[in-house]
Amino acid sequence: MVTVTAIGDLGFGFDAWGGDLSGTQNPTSLIMDDDKDVTAEFTLITSANELLYNTADKTMLGQNYPNPFCISTIIPYLLNDPGNIQLSLYNLTGEKVATLVEGHQEQGHHAITWNVKENSNCLLSPGLYFYHLKTENEVLINKLFFIL
């Protein structure tokens, strides 16, 4: 069993798996019982809503864009139910470095534009970070790259 993760170039978001793997779950697992031909299909990101397909029945955390980023980035997400949420940023050691959104939000598409320089409490070093969307029922995690 191997886990595969599709990461697109700057401006591209994962769309679907092809070849010997199908579906849109990313990352996903694959049993290596023979030679496999796996492709990842990507689409150009032009809006936050494009990342959040026609899945109104599922909470989703989209990929930030641009990614990597140096000053500001947009983080899209879709809530299937209204409720209290928290969107936070963590470093590789698991330390919370910023709370980006906190409070009650309605069901539907949302996106925040986060500017690192406007957050005086957050001094980021270049590198990999994780952002967590915590709802009343689940925690979704994605990663972003900060560069100078």
Backbone as CSV, one residue per row, in Angstrom:
resi,resn,N_x,N_y,N_z,CA_x,CA_y,CA_z,C_x,C_y,C_z
1,MET,0.860,-1.174,0.000,0.000,0.000,0.000,0.901,1.231,0.000
2,VAL,0.665,2.133,-0.942,1.386,3.398,-0.986,0.371,4.532,-0.990
3,THR,0.782,5.666,-0.440,-0.039,6.862,-0.461,0.530,7.797,-1.518
4,VAL,-0.328,8.304,-2.385,0.107,9.245,-3.417,-0.591,10.578,-3.184
5,THR,0.176,11.656,-3.395,-0.332,13.008,-3.238,-0.006,13.792,-4.492
6,ALA,-0.997,14.454,-5.054,-0.796,15.274,-6.248,-0.655,16.727,-5.815
7,ILE,0.440,17.367,-6.216,0.689,18.775,-5.911,0.952,19.480,-7.232
8,GLY,0.109,20.432,-7.565,0.232,21.136,-8.834,1.245,22.252,-8.794
9,ASP,1.688,22.657,-9.971,2.543,23.824,-10.090,1.747,25.072,-9.716
10,LEU,2.444,26.171,-9.567,1.831,27.440,-9.215,0.660,27.749,-10.148
11,GLY,-0.520,27.979,-9.577,-1.690,28.338,-10.355,-2.531,27.177,-10.836
12,PHE,-2.159,25.952,-10.468,-2.914,24.779,-10.894,-3.397,23.998,-9.683
13,GLY,-4.635,23.514,-9.755,-5.220,22.725,-8.685,-5.514,21.321,-9.156
14,PHE,-5.422,20.377,-8.248,-5.696,18.981,-8.565,-7.150,18.812,-8.984
15,ASP,-7.365,18.005,-10.038,-8.709,17.762,-10.545,-9.143,16.321,-10.329
16,ALA,-8.342,15.354,-10.810,-8.728,13.945,-10.694,-7.530,13.050,-11.007
17,TRP,-7.651,11.797,-10.587,-6.651,10.784,-10.911,-7.029,10.110,-12.218
18,GLY,-6.033,9.610,-12.944,-6.258,8.880,-14.182,-5.400,7.638,-14.222
19,GLY,-5.571,6.841,-15.265,-4.812,5.600,-15.402,-5.373,4.532,-14.493
20,ASP,-4.502,3.894,-13.717,-4.918,2.811,-12.825,-5.525,3.299,-11.513
21,LEU,-5.707,4.603,-11.382,-6.295,5.179,-10.178,-7.389,6.137,-10.620
22,SER,-8.523,6.112,-9.950,-9.607,7.013,-10.319,-10.107,7.733,-9.080
23,GLY,-10.898,8.754,-9.299,-11.478,9.512,-8.199,-10.815,10.856,-8.021
24,THR,-11.246,11.552,-6.979,-10.738,12.903,-6.721,-10.150,13.051,-5.325
25,GLN,-10.056,11.971,-4.573,-9.500,12.054,-3.223,-7.992,12.284,-3.317
26,ASN,-7.507,13.278,-2.612,-6.089,13.635,-2.658,-5.644,14.124,-1.286
27,PRO,-4.719,13.404,-0.635,-4.014,12.208,-1.092,-4.924,10.980,-1.061
28,THR,-4.449,9.926,-1.686,-5.183,8.666,-1.706,-4.192,7.515,-1.637
29,SER,-4.705,6.316,-1.425,-3.845,5.131,-1.309,-4.078,4.198,-2.481
30,LEU,-3.040,3.409,-2.765,-3.065,2.495,-3.894,-2.327,1.223,-3.504
31,ILE,-2.922,0.079,-3.795,-2.261,-1.195,-3.519,-1.353,-1.522,-4.695
32,MET,-0.091,-1.726,-4.419,0.894,-2.017,-5.463,1.045,-3.524,-5.601
33,ASP,0.093,-4.144,-6.302,0.138,-5.584,-6.524,0.625,-5.926,-7.929
34,ASP,0.969,-4.882,-8.705,1.448,-5.045,-10.073,1.986,-3.687,-10.516
35,ASP,2.549,-3.609,-11.742,2.949,-2.318,-12.280,1.706,-1.447,-12.419
36,LYS,1.831,-0.179,-12.060,0.691,0.738,-12.124,1.068,1.960,-12.943
37,ASP,0.093,2.466,-13.679,0.235,3.704,-14.438,-0.744,4.697,-13.839
38,VAL,-0.239,5.699,-13.117,-1.083,6.666,-12.427,-0.749,8.062,-12.938
39,THR,-1.787,8.813,-13.274,-1.595,10.199,-13.677,-2.455,11.099,-12.794
40,ALA,-1.997,12.296,-12.583,-2.761,13.311,-11.862,-3.135,14.394,-12.857
41,GLU,-4.413,14.745,-12.886,-4.899,15.765,-13.802,-5.112,17.059,-13.027
42,PHE,-4.675,18.175,-13.617,-4.754,19.479,-12.975,-5.496,20.466,-13.873
43,THR,-6.078,21.491,-13.244,-6.723,22.565,-13.984,-6.191,23.897,-13.486
44,LEU,-6.222,24.880,-14.359,-5.788,26.229,-14.014,-6.776,26.832,-13.027
45,ILE,-6.272,27.373,-11.928,-7.117,27.989,-10.905,-7.376,29.434,-11.298
46,THR,-8.653,29.777,-11.459,-9.001,31.167,-11.774,-9.892,31.790,-10.716
47,SER,-10.445,30.962,-9.805,-11.256,31.509,-8.712,-11.302,30.508,-7.570
48,ALA,-11.652,31.004,-6.394,-11.748,30.135,-5.223,-12.818,29.077,-5.412
49,ASN,-13.922,29.419,-6.046,-15.023,28.471,-6.192,-14.675,27.315,-7.112
50,GLU,-13.724,27.486,-8.031,-13.329,26.386,-8.907,-12.719,25.246,-8.115
51,LEU,-12.095,25.559,-6.980,-11.466,24.520,-6.173,-12.500,23.680,-5.440
52,LEU,-13.661,24.209,-5.270,-14.691,23.554,-4.470,-15.805,23.119,-5.408
53,TYR,-15.679,21.952,-5.938,-16.531,21.427,-6.988,-17.996,21.451,-6.592
54,ASN,-18.813,20.707,-7.236,-20.231,20.648,-6.949,-20.478,19.679,-5.807
55,THR,-20.001,20.038,-4.628,-20.097,19.142,-3.477,-20.716,19.880,-2.303
56,ALA,-21.915,20.375,-2.499,-22.568,21.150,-1.447,-22.864,20.317,-0.210
57,ASP,-22.765,18.984,-0.318,-23.052,18.129,0.833,-21.793,17.759,1.605
58,LYS,-20.675,18.374,1.296,-19.414,17.997,1.922,-18.607,19.241,2.273
59,THR,-18.085,19.306,3.495,-17.174,20.390,3.860,-15.836,20.123,3.199
60,MET,-15.251,21.149,2.585,-13.981,20.993,1.881,-13.057,22.156,2.215
61,LEU,-11.772,21.861,2.220,-10.733,22.875,2.392,-9.911,22.880,1.121
62,GLY,-9.989,23.959,0.368,-9.284,24.047,-0.907,-7.810,24.360,-0.735
63,GLN,-7.072,24.216,-1.826,-5.649,24.562,-1.848,-5.514,26.075,-1.937
64,ASN,-4.642,26.623,-1.123,-4.403,28.065,-1.198,-3.784,28.412,-2.548
65,TYR,-3.975,29.645,-2.979,-3.328,30.112,-4.200,-3.056,31.600,-4.084
66,PRO,-1.955,32.090,-4.608,-0.899,31.275,-5.189,-0.215,30.434,-4.117
67,ASN,0.408,29.392,-4.558,1.160,28.504,-3.667,2.339,27.965,-4.462
68,PRO,3.549,28.356,-4.114,3.968,29.120,-2.934,3.598,30.604,-3.043
69,PHE,3.656,31.290,-1.882,3.337,32.715,-1.848,4.367,33.436,-1.000
70,CYS,4.459,34.774,-1.200,5.428,35.531,-0.408,4.788,36.638,0.417
71,ILE,3.662,37.175,0.034,3.027,38.245,0.808,1.620,37.856,1.222
72,SER,0.786,37.494,0.252,-0.586,37.127,0.587,-1.024,35.920,-0.234
73,THR,-2.020,35.230,0.303,-2.564,34.048,-0.343,-4.050,33.972,-0.064
74,ILE,-4.765,33.263,-0.913,-6.204,33.066,-0.748,-6.438,31.619,-0.358
75,ILE,-7.236,31.412,0.692,-7.577,30.062,1.149,-9.087,29.891,1.002
76,PRO,-9.511,29.025,0.060,-10.942,28.783,-0.125,-11.421,27.584,0.691
77,TYR,-12.671,27.635,1.115,-13.264,26.486,1.801,-14.767,26.497,1.616
78,LEU,-15.365,25.331,1.773,-16.792,25.137,1.599,-17.340,24.490,2.860
79,LEU,-18.377,25.089,3.437,-19.013,24.543,4.637,-20.354,23.933,4.257
80,ASN,-20.560,22.675,4.632,-21.842,22.036,4.319,-22.921,22.379,5.339
81,ASP,-22.533,22.886,6.496,-23.481,23.297,7.533,-22.997,24.598,8.153
82,PRO,-23.909,25.447,8.614,-23.471,26.623,9.364,-22.933,26.188,10.727
83,GLY,-22.051,26.984,11.282,-21.539,26.660,12.606,-20.266,27.409,12.922
84,ASN,-19.728,27.120,14.100,-18.479,27.743,14.526,-17.312,27.032,13.863
85,ILE,-16.387,27.822,13.352,-15.205,27.270,12.700,-13.967,27.981,13.227
86,GLN,-12.842,27.356,12.977,-11.551,27.991,13.225,-10.619,27.562,12.102
87,LEU,-10.015,28.535,11.435,-9.013,28.284,10.402,-7.690,28.796,10.949
88,SER,-6.736,27.875,11.148,-5.479,28.227,11.806,-4.294,27.733,10.993
89,LEU,-3.149,28.369,11.238,-1.899,28.023,10.558,-0.928,27.444,11.577
90,TYR,-0.277,26.325,11.220,0.666,25.633,12.103,1.994,25.437,11.397
91,ASN,3.088,25.474,12.181,4.395,25.175,11.606,4.634,23.669,11.633
92,LEU,5.805,23.235,11.179,6.102,21.805,11.082,6.193,21.105,12.430
93,THR,6.410,21.854,13.499,6.481,21.233,14.823,5.112,21.154,15.488
94,GLY,4.069,21.624,14.787,2.717,21.567,15.335,2.323,22.769,16.158
95,GLU,3.167,23.787,16.190,2.868,25.003,16.945,1.953,25.913,16.115
96,LYS,0.868,26.388,16.732,-0.019,27.316,16.045,0.686,28.653,15.911
97,VAL,0.765,29.165,14.684,1.433,30.449,14.463,0.449,31.567,14.122
98,ALA,-0.787,31.214,13.762,-1.787,32.251,13.474,-3.179,31.646,13.448
99,THR,-4.152,32.419,13.909,-5.559,32.083,13.716,-6.065,33.014,12.633
100,LEU,-6.500,32.441,11.512,-6.881,33.233,10.352,-8.361,33.615,10.375
101,VAL,-9.213,32.704,10.826,-10.655,32.943,10.937,-11.141,32.207,12.168
102,GLU,-12.038,32.852,12.920,-12.623,32.179,14.076,-14.016,32.746,14.305
103,GLY,-15.000,31.852,14.479,-16.351,32.291,14.764,-17.382,31.567,13.926
104,HIS,-18.604,32.066,14.011,-19.727,31.450,13.302,-19.713,31.860,11.836
105,GLN,-19.932,30.872,10.943,-20.071,31.159,9.519,-21.223,30.353,8.951
106,GLU,-21.847,30.902,7.932,-22.973,30.249,7.278,-22.498,29.172,6.312
107,GLN,-23.398,28.317,5.937,-23.133,27.276,4.949,-22.772,27.932,3.617
108,GLY,-21.885,27.284,2.857,-21.568,27.757,1.515,-20.091,27.990,1.296
109,HIS,-19.790,28.650,0.175,-18.419,28.935,-0.240,-17.870,30.129,0.533
110,HIS,-16.623,30.012,0.965,-15.922,31.095,1.654,-14.488,31.123,1.155
111,ALA,-13.851,32.259,1.260,-12.429,32.370,0.944,-11.886,33.559,1.722
112,ILE,-10.711,33.383,2.280,-10.065,34.502,2.959,-8.786,34.846,2.209
113,THR,-8.477,36.112,2.195,-7.179,36.561,1.692,-6.354,36.894,2.917
114,TRP,-5.246,36.176,3.071,-4.406,36.371,4.243,-3.101,37.017,3.831
115,ASN,-2.816,38.178,4.427,-1.587,38.919,4.159,-0.677,38.763,5.370
116,VAL,0.463,38.137,5.162,1.400,37.852,6.253,1.872,39.132,6.919
117,LYS,2.163,40.163,6.152,2.716,41.403,6.711,1.696,42.184,7.526
118,GLU,0.395,41.977,7.276,-0.638,42.673,8.038,-0.891,42.025,9.385
119,ASN,-0.393,40.811,9.582,-0.577,40.109,10.852,0.679,40.339,11.693
120,SER,0.647,41.353,12.537,1.840,41.739,13.304,2.281,40.667,14.294
121,ASN,1.392,39.740,14.663,1.755,38.694,15.609,2.414,37.490,14.942
122,CYS,2.527,37.512,13.632,2.992,36.328,12.917,4.213,36.658,12.068
123,LEU,5.358,36.173,12.483,6.574,36.312,11.690,6.935,34.931,11.166
124,LEU,6.727,34.712,9.886,6.977,33.405,9.297,8.373,33.314,8.722
125,SER,8.967,32.175,8.899,10.196,31.838,8.201,9.787,31.130,6.922
126,PRO,10.575,31.235,5.867,10.229,30.509,4.637,10.128,29.016,4.910
127,GLY,9.151,28.365,4.266,9.033,26.927,4.419,7.611,26.430,4.325
128,LEU,7.435,25.189,4.741,6.158,24.486,4.673,5.359,24.736,5.950
129,TYR,4.069,25.014,5.787,3.145,25.194,6.898,1.870,24.412,6.592
130,PHE,1.089,24.139,7.641,-0.180,23.451,7.494,-1.289,24.380,7.956
131,TYR,-2.394,24.408,7.225,-3.557,25.151,7.698,-4.683,24.167,7.966
132,HIS,-5.346,24.381,9.094,-6.395,23.480,9.593,-7.717,24.221,9.601
133,LEU,-8.741,23.581,9.058,-10.102,24.081,9.169,-10.823,23.177,10.158
134,LYS,-11.131,23.726,11.325,-11.820,22.955,12.363,-13.267,23.403,12.403
135,THR,-14.178,22.438,12.171,-15.612,22.692,12.293,-16.099,21.962,13.538
136,GLU,-17.390,21.982,13.771,-17.934,21.292,14.929,-17.851,19.780,14.779
137,ASN,-17.662,19.285,13.528,-17.677,17.850,13.276,-16.373,17.261,12.754
138,GLU,-15.448,18.097,12.289,-14.248,17.547,11.665,-13.124,18.566,11.628
139,VAL,-11.933,18.057,11.297,-10.763,18.897,11.076,-10.186,18.518,9.720
140,LEU,-10.043,19.505,8.847,-9.449,19.299,7.530,-8.108,20.007,7.498
141,ILE,-7.132,19.401,6.826,-5.766,19.935,6.835,-5.248,20.024,5.411
142,ASN,-4.542,21.101,5.113,-3.863,21.268,3.845,-2.532,21.956,4.109
143,LYS,-1.685,22.019,3.100,-0.369,22.625,3.310,-0.137,23.771,2.350
144,LEU,0.723,24.679,2.775,1.109,25.813,1.948,2.599,26.057,2.098
145,PHE,3.153,26.739,1.110,4.579,27.070,1.116,4.730,28.581,1.142
146,PHE,5.467,29.075,2.133,5.763,30.496,2.252,7.190,30.738,1.808
147,ILE,7.385,31.708,0.910,8.722,32.063,0.431,8.930,33.552,0.630
148,LEU,10.164,33.972,0.641,10.461,35.402,0.763,10.629,36.034,-0.590
